[in-house]
Amino acid sequence: MAEQAPAQGATLDVAKFLEAQRFSKYHLQLLILCSLVTFFDGQDFSALAYALPYLRDDMGLTDEMTGYVSSAAFAGQMIGSLFGSYLGDIFGRRPVIIACTIGSAVLTTAVGFAGTPEQLIVLRFVSGLAIGGLLAPIWALSIESMPKAMRATSVTIIMMGFSFGAASAAPIANWTAPHFGWEGIFWVCGAMTGAFALILLFLLPESARWMVAKGKPAPMIVPMLSRFNPGFEAQAYERFHLSDERNVAISDYGELPSVLREVVKFFMRMRELFSGGLLFVTLFIWAAYFFSSFAIYLKSAYGVIFMENLGIARTDAAWLASFGAIVGALGGVALLAMTEKRGPGWIVLAPLIGIPFISLVGLGYVLAGPAFIPVLLIGAIMVGAGHAAVISITSIYYPSSIRAFGGGWASFMAKFAAVMAPIYGSQFLAGRAAAMEGYMFTVGCLAGIIVCILALAFFAGRLNRRSGDEIAAKAGEAAPAE
């Protein structure tokens, strides 16, 4: 029987509409576009890791200064993640993502003109603001656009783009540095990101869920919904709502001065991250992401140098780091295929497998012979797969009106770890024994992930049951009396 046409002026439950949509060509296009955003973001971010060995030779960087240079971008990302996520919830996902991509292109190119370590630190910090500012909005756009069964997996696929982009900096460095020096690495990465930013201006959509949550007018919402199903008569609806989310009302505080008003609204949004059963969920997301980020960014900043200190040639180490990042990202997608339906607790598989392999290197049992490279790679892959899986759950538990903000705070905690990792990790640069200590420190981070994810799985289950009960009660109240 043909579907009955809606009455003119009817109300549409956008949550049910989006859940009813099968994965379509539009979903695929959006997923590819979001993945390309993170691809170039990862490329710009990781350019320094592959330029660093050349920079140490060219500028004579001490181990301490190497730590500060590496941490500068992380510090910028840490601050940028808060501002980008906050603005993404206020002004929308699209404008923030585009602005940050353009900023990343310009500022990454500028890093190639640094003449001193101090200039390098400043430019990497400023470029980190743009690089960090777009991640939470792009996560939110994906989660709010994909079918429910693919929300977490879509984030992992998108961040696989980040890993591929990070890995692509290795061949760029190997091909560019011999001809143009370390500067050429940043020039090439910045130019590629700039070309992609022009494409975003024409193709990147806005989140329909965000527009509904913010009460945007129907003429703005209808075109976005029509992209999911061109045959759907969305224009017949005048009102839209989300039945699967609690309402988050942030007062305008119009009686306060403008600056103070924004500060108060910022903290009111912050309070929402801990309300409605989110208290422990938010805390354990932060803790898990902190430990995972410490491990991944220690590897990202110094993985090539660690491998050099263990006797692997520099270019070979760069290729191994690149390969490990790619396979780790793919492993994260495979892991999410299990956790999407079975819960976040399955994420612990990656660190559980990774701990014994990394320990073999850190304790010195496997530092030569045919098993050395495979053991190194398996450990690196498990670190990457676990990190990709942790990222996928940082935003899925929050309502649309504060989703980017929730993801931004998780990213803030991650970047705090990322700032500390190169500074603290600089003590592991002085030779073979120090590199082994760095691998054992990574083992401790993986153990922290296991504890936090298991606790998160428990409290997330309670939150899901509570949310289901509230939605059922709301539906019962809305049902007409017989």
C-alpha positions in Angstrom: 0.0 0.0 0.0 1.3 3.4 -0.9 2.5 5.6 2.0 0.0 8.2 3.0 1.0 11.8 2.2 1.4 14.0 5.2 -1.1 16.7 6.0 0.1 20.2 5.2 1.7 21.8 8.3 2.3 18.5 10.0 5.1 17.8 12.5 8.0 15.5 11.6 10.0 13.4 14.0 13.4 13.9 12.4 15.0 11.3 14.6 12.7 8.6 13.3 13.0 9.9 9.8 16.8 9.6 9.8 16.7 6.2 11.6 14.4 4.9 8.9 16.8 5.8 6.1 19.1 3.0 4.8 22.7 3.7 4.0 22.5 5.5 0.7 24.7 7.1 -1.9 24.3 10.4 0.0 25.6 8.8 3.2 28.6 7.5 1.3 29.3 10.8 -0.3 29.1 12.5 3.1 31.3 9.9 4.7 34.0 10.3 2.0 33.9 14.1 2.3 34.2 14.0 6.1 37.1 11.5 5.8 38.9 13.8 3.3 38.5 16.6 5.8 40.3 14.5 8.5 42.8 13.2 5.9 44.2 16.6 5.2 43.9 17.5 8.9 46.0 14.5 9.7 48.5 15.3 7.0 49.0 18.8 8.2 49.3 17.7 11.8 51.8 14.9 11.2 54.0 16.8 8.9 56.2 17.8 11.9 56.7 14.2 13.0 58.4 13.3 9.7 60.2 16.6 9.4 61.5 16.4 12.9 64.6 14.3 12.2 65.6 16.8 9.5 64.8 19.7 11.8 67.0 18.3 14.6 69.9 18.2 12.2 69.3 21.6 10.6 68.5 23.6 13.7 70.5 21.6 16.2 67.5 21.0 18.4 68.2 19.7 21.9 66.0 16.9 23.3 64.3 19.5 25.5 63.6 21.9 22.6 62.4 18.9 20.5 59.8 18.3 23.2 58.6 21.9 23.1 58.4 22.0 19.3 56.4 18.8 19.2 54.1 20.0 22.0 53.3 23.4 20.4 50.8 22.0 17.9 49.2 19.8 20.6 48.7 22.9 22.9 47.1 24.7 20.0 44.9 21.8 19.3 43.9 21.6 22.9 42.6 25.2 22.9 41.2 24.9 19.4 39.2 21.9 20.2 37.2 23.9 22.9 36.6 26.9 20.7 35.8 24.9 17.6 33.4 22.7 19.4 31.7 25.6 21.2 31.3 27.6 18.0 30.2 24.4 16.1 27.2 24.1 18.5 26.3 27.8 18.2 26.9 28.6 14.5 26.7 25.1 12.9 29.1 22.3 11.9 29.6 23.6 8.3 31.1 27.1 8.8 33.5 26.0 11.6 34.8 23.0 9.6 35.4 25.2 6.5 37.0 28.0 8.4 39.3 25.6 10.3 40.3 23.8 7.1 41.3 27.1 5.4 43.2 28.1 8.5 45.0 24.8 8.6 46.1 25.2 5.0 47.4 28.8 5.4 49.2 28.2 8.7 50.7 24.8 7.8 52.3 26.5 4.8 53.6 29.3 7.1 55.4 26.8 9.3 57.7 26.1 6.4 59.0 29.7 6.6 60.1 29.3 10.3 63.8 30.3 10.8 64.3 29.6 14.5 63.0 27.0 17.0 61.0 29.8 18.7 59.3 30.8 15.4 58.6 27.1 14.8 56.9 26.8 18.2 54.7 29.8 17.7 53.6 28.8 14.1 52.9 25.2 15.2 50.8 26.4 18.1 48.7 28.8 15.9 48.3 26.1 13.2 47.2 23.7 16.0 44.3 26.0 16.8 42.8 25.4 13.3 43.7 21.7 13.2 42.1 21.0 16.6 39.0 23.1 16.0 37.4 21.0 13.3 37.5 17.5 14.8 34.6 17.8 17.2 32.3 19.5 14.5 33.2 16.8 11.9 32.4 14.0 14.4 29.1 15.6 15.3 28.2 16.1 11.6 28.8 12.4 10.9 27.0 11.1 14.0 24.0 13.2 13.3 23.8 12.2 9.6 24.5 8.5 9.6 22.0 5.7 10.3 21.9 4.8 14.0 23.8 1.5 13.5 26.7 3.3 11.9 27.2 6.3 14.1 30.2 5.1 16.0 31.6 3.2 13.0 31.4 6.3 10.9 33.5 8.3 13.3 36.1 5.5 13.2 36.1 5.6 9.4 36.4 9.3 9.4 39.4 9.2 11.8 40.8 6.5 9.5 41.0 9.4 7.1 43.1 11.2 9.7 45.4 8.2 10.1 45.8 7.8 6.3 46.5 11.6 6.1 49.1 11.2 8.9 50.6 8.3 7.1 50.8 10.2 3.8 53.1 12.7 5.4 55.8 10.0 5.4 56.1 9.6 1.6 55.8 13.4 1.2 58.7 13.8 3.6 60.8 11.1 1.9 60.2 12.6 -1.6 60.3 16.3 -0.7 62.9 16.7 2.0 65.9 15.6 -0.2 65.0 18.3 -2.8 63.4 21.2 -0.8 64.5 20.5 2.8 62.1 20.1 5.7 60.4 23.3 4.6 59.0 21.6 1.5 57.1 19.1 3.6 54.9 21.9 5.1 54.6 23.7 1.8 53.3 20.6 0.0 50.9 19.7 2.8 49.5 23.2 3.2 48.9 23.6 -0.6 47.0 20.3 -0.8 44.8 21.3 2.1 44.1 24.7 0.6 43.0 23.1 -2.7 40.6 20.8 -0.8 39.2 23.7 1.2 37.8 25.2 -2.0 35.9 21.9 -2.6 34.3 22.1 0.8 32.8 25.5 0.1 30.6 23.9 -2.5 29.9 20.3 -1.2 29.9 20.3 2.6 26.3 20.2 4.0 24.9 21.3 7.4 23.6 18.9 10.0 19.8 18.5 9.9 19.7 17.3 13.5 21.6 20.3 14.7 19.2 22.6 12.8 16.2 20.9 14.4 17.8 21.1 17.9 18.5 24.8 17.4 15.0 25.5 16.2 16.0 26.6 12.7 13.1 27.5 10.3 11.6 24.8 8.0 12.9 26.3 4.8 16.4 25.6 6.0 15.7 22.1 7.3 13.7 20.7 4.4 16.5 20.9 1.8 18.9 19.0 4.2 16.3 16.2 4.8 15.6 15.9 1.1 19.2 15.0 0.5 18.7 11.8 2.5 15.5 10.8 0.5 14.8 12.9 -2.6 11.3 11.4 -2.9 10.3 12.3 0.6 7.7 15.1 0.8 9.6 17.1 3.5 8.2 20.4 2.3 4.8 19.4 3.7 6.1 19.6 7.2 6.3 22.9 9.0 7.5 21.7 12.4 10.3 19.4 13.4 11.4 17.7 16.6 13.8 15.0 17.9 12.1 12.3 20.0 15.3 10.5 21.0 16.9 13.4 22.7 16.3 15.4 25.8 15.8 19.1 25.3 18.8 21.3 26.2 17.7 24.8 26.9 20.5 27.3 27.5 19.1 30.7 28.6 20.1 33.7 26.6 21.1 35.7 29.8 20.3 38.9 27.9 20.4 41.0 31.0 24.2 40.4 31.4 27.0 42.2 29.5 27.9 40.5 26.3 31.2 39.0 27.4 29.9 37.8 30.7 26.9 36.4 29.0 29.0 34.2 26.8 31.1 33.1 29.7 28.0 32.0 31.7 26.5 30.2 28.7 29.8 28.4 28.2 29.7 27.0 31.8 26.0 26.2 31.4 26.9 24.0 28.4 29.7 22.5 30.4 27.2 21.6 33.2 25.0 19.8 30.6 27.9 17.3 30.0 27.4 15.9 33.5 23.6 16.0 33.7 21.0 13.3 32.9 23.2 10.4 33.8 26.2 11.6 31.9 28.4 12.3 34.9 30.4 9.0 34.9 30.1 8.5 31.2 31.8 11.9 30.5 34.5 11.3 33.1 35.5 7.9 31.8 35.4 9.0 28.2 37.8 11.7 29.2 40.1 9.4 31.1 40.1 6.7 28.3 40.8 9.3 25.6 43.6 10.8 27.8 45.4 7.4 28.2 44.9 6.5 24.5 46.1 9.9 23.3 49.2 9.8 25.5 50.1 6.4 23.8 49.3 7.4 20.3 50.9 10.9 20.4 54.0 9.5 22.0 54.2 7.2 19.1 53.3 9.9 16.6 55.9 12.4 17.9 58.8 10.0 18.5 58.0 6.7 16.9 60.5 7.3 14.1 63.2 8.4 16.5 62.5 5.4 18.8 62.9 3.0 15.9 66.1 4.8 14.8 67.5 4.3 18.3 66.7 0.6 18.1 68.7 0.3 15.0 66.2 0.9 12.1 67.2 3.3 9.3 65.4 6.6 9.3 63.5 6.2 6.0 62.6 2.6 6.9 61.3 3.8 10.2 59.2 6.4 8.5 57.7 3.8 6.2 57.0 1.5 9.1 55.3 4.3 11.1 53.2 5.1 8.0 52.2 1.4 7.4 51.4 0.9 11.1 49.2 4.0 11.2 47.2 2.8 8.1 46.7 -0.8 9.3 45.9 0.5 12.8 43.1 2.7 11.4 41.7 -0.3 9.5 41.9 -2.3 12.6 39.8 0.3 14.4 37.1 -0.1 11.8 37.1 -3.9 12.2 37.0 -3.5 16.0 34.0 -1.1 15.8 32.1 -3.7 13.7 31.9 -5.7 16.9 31.5 -2.9 19.4 28.7 -1.1 17.5 26.2 -3.8 18.5 27.9 -5.2 21.5 28.9 -2.1 23.4 32.1 -0.1 24.1 33.6 -2.9 26.3 34.9 -4.7 23.3 37.3 -1.8 22.6 39.6 -3.3 25.2 40.5 -6.1 22.8 43.1 -3.8 21.1 45.0 -2.8 24.2 44.8 -6.4 25.5 46.5 -7.7 22.4 48.9 -4.8 22.2 50.3 -5.0 25.7 52.3 -8.3 25.3 53.8 -7.3 22.0 54.9 -3.9 23.1 56.3 -5.4 26.3 58.5 -7.8 24.3 60.2 -4.7 22.8 60.2 -2.7 26.0 61.7 -5.5 28.1 64.3 -6.3 25.4 63.2 -9.8 24.5 62.7 -9.0 20.8 65.2 -6.4 19.6 66.7 -8.2 16.6 66.0 -11.1 14.3 63.1 -11.9 12.0 60.4 -11.3 14.8 61.6 -7.8 15.6 59.7 -5.8 12.8 56.5 -7.9 13.0 56.3 -7.4 16.8 56.9 -3.7 16.5 54.2 -3.4 13.8 51.6 -5.5 15.7 52.1 -3.3 18.8 51.8 -0.1 16.8 48.7 -1.4 15.0 47.0 -2.2 18.3 47.7 1.2 19.7 46.2 2.8 16.6 43.2 0.5 16.5 42.4 1.1 20.1 42.7 4.8 19.7 40.4 4.8 16.6 37.8 2.9 18.6 38.0 5.2 21.6 37.6 8.3 19.4 34.4 6.8 17.9 32.5 6.9 21.2 33.5 10.4 22.4 30.4 12.2 21.1 27.6 9.6 20.6 26.1 9.9 24.1 25.3 13.6 24.0 22.2 15.5 22.6 22.7 17.2 19.2 22.7 20.7 20.7 25.8 20.0 22.8 27.3 17.1 20.9 30.2 19.1 19.4 30.9 20.7 22.7 31.0 17.2 24.4 33.3 15.9 21.7 35.4 19.1 22.0 36.0 18.6 25.7 36.9 15.0 25.1 39.3 16.3 22.5 40.6 18.9 25.0 41.5 16.1 27.4 43.2 14.1 24.6 45.2 17.1 23.5 46.3 17.8 27.1 47.8 14.3 27.0 49.2 15.1 23.5 50.9 18.2 25.0 52.4 16.2 27.8 53.4 13.2 25.7 56.3 14.9 23.7 57.5 16.9 26.8 57.5 13.8 29.0 58.6 11.6 26.2 61.7 13.6 25.5 63.4 11.7 28.3 63.1 8.5 26.1 65.1 9.9 23.2 68.6 9.3 24.5 69.5 6.0 23.0 68.3 2.4 22.9 67.6 1.9 26.6 65.6 5.1 26.8 63.5 4.0 23.8 62.8 0.7 25.5 61.5 2.7 28.6 59.2 4.6 26.2 57.7 1.4 25.0 57.1 0.2 28.6 55.4 3.6 29.4 53.1 2.9 26.5 52.2 -0.4 28.1 51.0 1.5 31.2 48.8 3.8 29.0 47.2 0.7 27.4 46.4 -0.7 30.9 44.7 2.6 31.8 42.6 2.4 28.7 41.3 -1.1 29.7 40.2 0.1 33.1 38.5 3.2 31.9 36.6 1.5 29.0 35.3 -1.3 31.2 34.0 1.3 33.7 32.5 3.3 30.8 30.7 0.3 29.4 29.0 -0.2 32.7 27.8 3.4 33.1 26.9 3.7 29.4 24.7 0.7 29.7 22.9 2.3 32.6 22.5 5.6 30.6 21.1 3.8 27.6 18.5 1.9 29.8 17.5 5.2 31.5 17.2 7.0 28.2 15.0 4.2 26.8 12.7 4.3 29.8 12.4 8.1 29.4 11.6 7.9 25.7 9.0 5.2 26.3 7.4 7.2 29.1 7.3 10.3 26.8 5.6 8.2 24.1 3.1 6.9 26.6 2.2 10.4 27.7 1.8 11.5 24.0 -0.5 8.6 23.1 -4.2 9.6 22.8 -6.7 8.2 25.3 -8.9 5.5 24.0 
